[in-house]
Amino acid sequence: MGFTETIEWVGKAIDSAGVAVLVVGALAAAVRAARSARSGSSDTYRQFRQQLGRSILLGLELLVAADIIRTVAVTPTLSSVLVLALIVAIRTFLSFSLELEITGRWPWQKPAPDRPSE
């Protein structure tokens, strides 16, 4: 097995891991939401969205890593690098949007300090 085939295999393995994270994360979020709804929790929807968003973020990170590995190591042409740049830009925008949805703040903003109890 040559270098190119090995890198393609690694890229596909990381792609598969990214998809698995998305699927397993969505299923786990749904199961937790169902349990939470049965117990009568009032913030089931918020918890579901947060857990699903975290799964999507992790899956996107893995998919971006696989794209970078394949593009840089296998086909480092100008057109493939430009396509990679576009993919990374779109996924970065999605990651920032999801982070804002999950935490209520941008990734570069500091979390609000805890208020002292009165």
Backbone as CSV, one residue per row, in Angstrom:
resi,resn,N_x,N_y,N_z,CA_x,CA_y,CA_z,C_x,C_y,C_z
1,MET,0.853,-1.172,0.000,0.000,0.000,0.000,0.902,1.240,0.000
2,GLY,0.680,2.122,-0.962,1.507,3.308,-1.086,1.022,4.448,-0.213
3,PHE,1.770,5.534,-0.261,1.456,6.710,0.553,0.073,7.272,0.224
4,THR,-0.225,7.428,-1.070,-1.506,8.006,-1.483,-2.677,7.151,-1.016
5,GLU,-2.556,5.844,-1.171,-3.639,4.950,-0.733,-3.817,5.011,0.784
6,THR,-2.711,5.094,1.510,-2.781,5.183,2.973,-3.485,6.464,3.404
7,ILE,-3.121,7.582,2.774,-3.746,8.857,3.130,-5.226,8.842,2.771
8,GLU,-5.576,8.285,1.629,-6.990,8.166,1.257,-7.745,7.332,2.297
9,TRP,-7.129,6.232,2.728,-7.763,5.376,3.728,-7.948,6.127,5.045
10,VAL,-6.918,6.859,5.473,-7.009,7.643,6.713,-8.103,8.696,6.588
11,GLY,-8.154,9.383,5.451,-9.198,10.385,5.227,-10.589,9.779,5.296
12,LYS,-10.762,8.621,4.675,-12.065,7.948,4.710,-12.416,7.488,6.122
13,ALA,-11.412,7.031,6.863,-11.652,6.598,8.247,-12.094,7.780,9.110
14,ILE,-11.448,8.927,8.937,-11.837,10.103,9.718,-13.204,10.613,9.265
15,ASP,-13.478,10.564,7.959,-14.821,10.899,7.463,-15.878,10.007,8.112
16,SER,-15.584,8.708,8.147,-16.522,7.757,8.752,-16.725,8.050,10.232
17,ALA,-15.648,8.399,10.916,-15.766,8.750,12.338,-16.625,10.000,12.503
18,GLY,-16.463,10.981,11.618,-17.276,12.194,11.677,-18.751,11.897,11.486
19,VAL,-19.060,11.056,10.511,-20.456,10.684,10.268,-20.990,9.889,11.451
20,ALA,-20.185,8.994,12.000,-20.612,8.200,13.162,-20.906,9.102,14.351
21,VAL,-20.066,10.108,14.569,-20.307,11.051,15.667,-21.637,11.780,15.457
22,LEU,-21.908,12.179,14.226,-23.171,12.865,13.938,-24.370,11.959,14.225
23,VAL,-24.307,10.724,13.741,-25.434,9.803,13.905,-25.609,9.403,15.368
24,VAL,-24.519,8.984,16.009,-24.610,8.554,17.407,-25.009,9.726,18.299
25,GLY,-24.455,10.895,18.029,-24.814,12.076,18.816,-26.277,12.447,18.680
26,ALA,-26.799,12.370,17.461,-28.220,12.670,17.251,-29.103,11.654,17.964
27,LEU,-28.730,10.384,17.875,-29.509,9.353,18.566,-29.441,9.522,20.084
28,ALA,-28.258,9.797,20.602,-28.104,9.986,22.050,-28.898,11.205,22.519
29,ALA,-28.871,12.274,21.743,-29.644,13.464,22.104,-31.134,13.166,22.104
30,ALA,-31.586,12.388,21.126,-33.001,12.042,21.054,-33.427,11.157,22.231
31,VAL,-32.574,10.191,22.583,-32.892,9.303,23.713,-32.951,10.106,25.013
32,ARG,-31.971,10.977,25.213,-31.971,11.799,26.437,-33.172,12.729,26.471
33,ALA,-33.549,13.265,25.323,-34.711,14.151,25.269,-35.989,13.385,25.582
34,ALA,-36.096,12.166,25.086,-37.276,11.350,25.371,-37.368,11.040,26.865
35,ARG,-36.239,10.688,27.462,-36.232,10.420,28.913,-36.583,11.673,29.701
36,SER,-36.026,12.789,29.282,-36.290,14.047,29.963,-37.756,14.446,29.836
37,ALA,-38.322,14.221,28.662,-39.737,14.559,28.448,-40.644,13.678,29.302
38,ARG,-40.278,12.403,29.432,-41.075,11.501,30.275,-41.045,11.903,31.736
39,SER,-39.911,12.447,32.162,-39.802,12.839,33.566,-40.443,14.204,33.830
40,GLY,-40.876,14.872,32.761,-41.573,16.147,32.931,-40.673,17.357,33.030
41,SER,-39.450,17.250,32.580,-38.521,18.381,32.629,-39.017,19.507,31.729
42,SER,-38.809,20.730,32.195,-39.317,21.875,31.440,-38.362,22.367,30.361
43,ASP,-37.095,21.994,30.441,-36.136,22.486,29.440,-35.605,21.369,28.549
44,THR,-36.448,20.412,28.221,-36.064,19.283,27.377,-35.592,19.757,26.009
45,TYR,-36.319,20.680,25.416,-35.984,21.154,24.074,-34.615,21.832,24.057
46,ARG,-34.360,22.677,25.049,-33.072,23.372,25.119,-31.937,22.378,25.277
47,GLN,-32.095,21.400,26.153,-31.056,20.387,26.366,-30.833,19.559,25.103
48,PHE,-31.916,19.214,24.414,-31.806,18.455,23.174,-31.009,19.232,22.138
49,ARG,-31.349,20.507,21.970,-30.635,21.342,20.993,-29.162,21.481,21.350
50,GLN,-28.861,21.646,22.621,-27.461,21.790,23.019,-26.669,20.520,22.752
51,GLN,-27.224,19.376,23.120,-26.500,18.128,22.904,-26.370,17.834,21.409
52,LEU,-27.417,18.074,20.653,-27.350,17.858,19.212,-26.329,18.803,18.576
53,GLY,-26.319,20.054,19.009,-25.352,21.022,18.496,-23.921,20.613,18.788
54,ARG,-23.681,20.098,19.984,-22.323,19.640,20.333,-21.897,18.469,19.449
55,SER,-22.827,17.572,19.168,-22.525,16.439,18.293,-22.198,16.920,16.888
56,ILE,-22.960,17.861,16.398,-22.719,18.395,15.060,-21.361,19.087,15.009
57,LEU,-21.042,19.870,16.041,-19.738,20.546,16.068,-18.583,19.553,16.013
58,LEU,-18.655,18.504,16.808,-17.580,17.508,16.811,-17.504,16.786,15.470
59,GLY,-18.653,16.427,14.920,-18.672,15.775,13.609,-18.086,16.664,12.528
60,LEU,-18.430,17.954,12.551,-17.876,18.886,11.571,-16.362,18.999,11.693
61,GLU,-15.857,19.025,12.912,-14.408,19.103,13.105,-13.707,17.904,12.480
62,LEU,-14.268,16.724,12.670,-13.669,15.525,12.085,-13.743,15.559,10.560
63,LEU,-14.866,16.003,10.015,-15.003,16.072,8.563,-14.033,17.078,7.952
64,VAL,-13.834,18.196,8.623,-12.862,19.185,8.151,-11.452,18.599,8.198
65,ALA,-11.131,17.894,9.271,-9.801,17.283,9.383,-9.559,16.299,8.242
66,ALA,-10.560,15.499,7.917,-10.409,14.533,6.821,-10.215,15.254,5.491
67,ASP,-10.975,16.318,5.261,-10.811,17.082,4.017,-9.414,17.681,3.918
68,ILE,-8.919,18.213,5.020,-7.581,18.816,5.017,-6.520,17.759,4.726
69,ILE,-6.612,16.622,5.370,-5.627,15.559,5.164,-5.603,15.125,3.705
70,ARG,-6.774,14.876,3.151,-6.820,14.410,1.760,-6.348,15.481,0.781
71,THR,-6.737,16.718,1.012,-6.379,17.773,0.067,-4.895,18.090,0.111
72,VAL,-4.340,18.217,1.296,-2.935,18.598,1.426,-2.006,17.455,1.032
73,ALA,-2.346,16.244,1.421,-1.436,15.123,1.188,-1.625,14.446,-0.166
74,VAL,-2.839,14.422,-0.689,-3.100,13.644,-1.895,-3.159,14.517,-3.141
75,THR,-3.967,15.563,-3.122,-4.186,16.374,-4.329,-3.942,17.856,-4.044
76,PRO,-2.709,18.251,-3.826,-2.449,19.658,-3.499,-2.396,20.573,-4.736
77,THR,-3.457,20.549,-5.544,-3.534,21.457,-6.680,-4.228,22.741,-6.233
78,LEU,-4.075,23.785,-7.015,-4.695,25.065,-6.670,-6.209,24.938,-6.590
79,SER,-6.805,24.238,-7.533,-8.263,24.111,-7.517,-8.742,23.311,-6.300
80,SER,-8.037,22.248,-5.922,-8.463,21.464,-4.759,-8.272,22.258,-3.467
81,VAL,-7.227,23.059,-3.402,-7.011,23.895,-2.215,-8.090,24.980,-2.125
82,LEU,-8.493,25.542,-3.248,-9.567,26.549,-3.241,-10.903,25.931,-2.822
83,VAL,-11.170,24.733,-3.308,-12.390,24.030,-2.885,-12.333,23.747,-1.393
84,LEU,-11.179,23.301,-0.902,-11.011,23.059,0.528,-11.241,24.338,1.325
85,ALA,-10.691,25.455,0.838,-10.874,26.729,1.539,-12.347,27.087,1.629
86,LEU,-13.099,26.861,0.569,-14.532,27.147,0.587,-15.262,26.232,1.574
87,ILE,-14.918,24.958,1.561,-15.542,24.001,2.489,-15.239,24.380,3.930
88,VAL,-13.995,24.699,4.208,-13.605,25.075,5.575,-14.311,26.362,5.992
89,ALA,-14.433,27.316,5.092,-15.123,28.570,5.420,-16.586,28.316,5.762
90,ILE,-17.246,27.499,4.973,-18.658,27.183,5.244,-18.797,26.444,6.566
91,ARG,-17.953,25.460,6.800,-18.042,24.687,8.048,-17.659,25.533,9.251
92,THR,-16.747,26.474,9.072,-16.389,27.373,10.175,-17.571,28.271,10.515
93,PHE,-18.244,28.783,9.505,-19.441,29.589,9.739,-20.497,28.771,10.475
94,LEU,-20.689,27.532,10.052,-21.649,26.661,10.740,-21.231,26.414,12.186
95,SER,-19.938,26.208,12.410,-19.451,25.977,13.776,-19.698,27.193,14.659
96,PHE,-19.400,28.385,14.136,-19.646,29.607,14.911,-21.129,29.769,15.201
97,SER,-21.961,29.503,14.211,-23.410,29.621,14.406,-23.909,28.643,15.453
98,LEU,-23.413,27.414,15.392,-23.814,26.414,16.384,-23.326,26.780,17.777
99,GLU,-22.113,27.295,17.868,-21.579,27.720,19.165,-22.443,28.825,19.763
100,LEU,-22.870,29.746,18.935,-23.750,30.822,19.396,-25.083,30.262,19.876
101,GLU,-25.619,29.287,19.152,-26.878,28.653,19.550,-26.742,27.898,20.864
102,ILE,-25.624,27.205,21.038,-25.445,26.360,22.223,-25.178,27.194,23.469
103,THR,-24.236,28.122,23.372,-23.794,28.840,24.571,-24.379,30.237,24.702
104,GLY,-24.931,30.770,23.612,-25.480,32.120,23.672,-24.413,33.199,23.524
105,ARG,-23.199,32.819,23.142,-22.129,33.799,22.944,-21.209,33.292,21.844
106,TRP,-20.452,34.208,21.262,-19.496,33.854,20.225,-18.310,33.137,20.861
107,PRO,-17.601,32.305,20.106,-16.479,31.551,20.681,-15.388,32.435,21.283
108,TRP,-15.212,33.628,20.783,-14.145,34.498,21.283,-14.596,35.351,22.474
109,GLN,-15.864,35.303,22.830,-16.344,36.062,23.983,-16.137,35.249,25.255
110,LYS,-15.794,35.970,26.312,-15.632,35.318,27.605,-17.013,34.994,28.173
111,PRO,-17.115,33.908,28.925,-18.394,33.599,29.563,-18.725,34.660,30.611
112,ALA,-20.008,34.865,30.815,-20.443,35.839,31.821,-20.016,35.351,33.186
113,PRO,-19.476,36.253,34.022,-19.067,35.828,35.367,-20.281,35.422,36.195
114,ASP,-20.068,34.456,37.055,-21.150,34.028,37.952,-21.472,35.149,38.925
115,ARG,-22.750,35.327,39.152,-23.174,36.340,40.130,-23.056,35.780,41.527
116,PRO,-22.552,36.577,42.449,-22.502,36.087,43.838,-23.921,36.002,44.393
117,SER,-24.163,35.004,45.217,-25.490,34.847,45.789,-25.712,35.914,46.865
118,GLU,-26.933,36.407,46.870,-27.250,37.506,47.803,-27.976,36.989,49.008
